[in-house]
Amino acid sequence: STARLVRVVGRHLAGVEFVMNFRPETLDYEFAGVEGAGAAFYPALIRLRTIYSVGQHFTWKDLAEAGYARSRIFEMLQALLDSGLLMKISYSNYTLTPW
């Protein structure tokens, strides 16, 4: 994958996380559109987008059946909700948002 997670941490500044994609034609990086808490779950987000389309509903049980570890599902869902990459439709019912 050409995507890289960038974390900026400093003693006197707030930390930030974001994802950059490498462009081989220009040999530089571009912002991938994912920042904040959801950036650490970028590989899982890409996998989610291959399984579910934008607007398609799923639950945490669907993710467990798709092979996600139950111990990480709720952490991932909360991080993706906080960063605006997921939308909660109803109790335990989620959908991907366009980016």
Secondary structure as GFF3:
##gff-version 3
##sequence-region A 1 99
A	DSSP	beta_strand	3	8	.	.	.	ID=ss1
A	DSSP	beta_strand	16	23	.	.	.	ID=ss2
A	DSSP	beta_strand	28	35	.	.	.	ID=ss3
A	DSSP	three_ten_helix	36	41	.	.	.	ID=ss4
A	DSSP	alpha_helix	42	51	.	.	.	ID=ss5
A	DSSP	beta_strand	57	58	.	.	.	ID=ss6
A	DSSP	alpha_helix	60	65	.	.	.	ID=ss7
A	DSSP	alpha_helix	70	82	.	.	.	ID=ss8
A	DSSP	beta_strand	86	90	.	.	.	ID=ss9
A	DSSP	beta_strand	93	96	.	.	.	ID=ss10
###
